[in-house]
Amino acid sequence: MIAPDDFPVIPLRRPAPVSLSAWKAAPPDWLTSEARAIWERLAPHTELTPANIFEFAAYCEALAEFQEATVILAETGLLVIDAASGAPVPNPMSAVRDRADRKIAAWAARFRS
């Protein structure tokens, strides 16, 4: 007679990924202070796993970069005076903010709920 223990059990569902959120995943040491503050605000609402923790850190850095560029633009304006020609030119910080915006869009689909 064959005992029930002789047959392997094959789960019907894939196990859920190991979540670090339950253990409050610590942000990587290399995050800027601004990105770390964003991490602290968003991480409790995000399902972090060992596989996506550095991607989430990159997302937080992009959000911090966008935030900083927006503050600088508010202080300096959309146009600045070119030192060489004296003519108004688009503020280079706009390009920085635009790049950060594209990074955010690329990461957002993974981390927004």
Order of alpha helices (4+ residues) and beta strands (2+ residues): alpha-alpha-beta-beta-alpha
